[in-house]
Amino acid sequence: TSARGFERPPFPDIWTGRDQQVVLDTWAIFYCESDTRHVRTFQEHVGRLARQVQDENRRDENGRERVRISEPALVGINANIDGWMQKLEEWGRDDVDFSLVVIPDWMKRNEPDAYFKFKRAITLSQVAGVPSQMVLGKSLASERSRDQVFKNILQQVLVKCGAWLWVFS
C-alpha cells in the first residue's frame, strides 16, 4: 500500500505486512499413491502459481523477499489408516514448515474420523504446531474448476503461513 491506498491488487489475492516474510521452504504433500496423477498436476500448477506470487510480491522496502515458496516433497503412502498415522508422525519434525494432506476418497468413506486423526498426528507429533491443510482427493481430481481450486488451496496454505487474504483500506 501507499499513502494513496492500494496501487494494485496483489496476486493471487494475498497480502503480507510491510516487513513480513511468508516462507514455505520445507513442506510436504502426503497422498495415497492412487492419487499420484492428480497430486503431480496440483504440484505443477502450484509451482506456476508460486512463481507468479513470488514475482508479484518480490521484495519489501529492505530488499527481502516477501514470499518464498519452494517445491514440496511428495510423500506417497500406500497403507491403511495406521500406516498413514505412522508416516505423518514421522514427518512431524522441526524442519518441516507445512504439511498438506490429501485424504483419499476411500478413506473418507471407510474412516470418517481420518481428518481428526491426521490433524492430531501432525499437530501433536514430535514438534507441536506444524501448520497443515487437509484436502480431499476428489478436490484435486475435479477438472471442471481446477484452476480456482488449486488457487484456493495455495491461498489457504499461505494464510496459514502468515499471509492475509484481505486488508482494510
C-alpha angles and dihedrals in degrees: 000000000000136000087276093054127250113359094193138350115263122243126267086008097273129128135199131197121262096265097016127121125202106204126185103172104142116030137141138211113213115200144155111262090237087067094053096114094051093044092052090049089050091048092052093046094047089048090059092045091048092055090051092048091049092047093049095044094037109147141355125226090278093053096254121137110258095201126024120178122177126194112276126240110247113224112189115197124193102183147094122272093280091056089050091050092051093049093047092049091049090055095048095099136131097260093061115092097186144000124211112193121197106202110210117234093239091055093051089054097043100034108034092178094052091108092058094043092050093046090050092047092054098039098043100035127110093309113031120221105038102157115235144181124207119210130180115238091233089060090063092042096056108104096183098076099012098134093053094043092051092047090050092051092050090049091051091050092049092047090053087052093053109278124122130229094209141007136195115258 
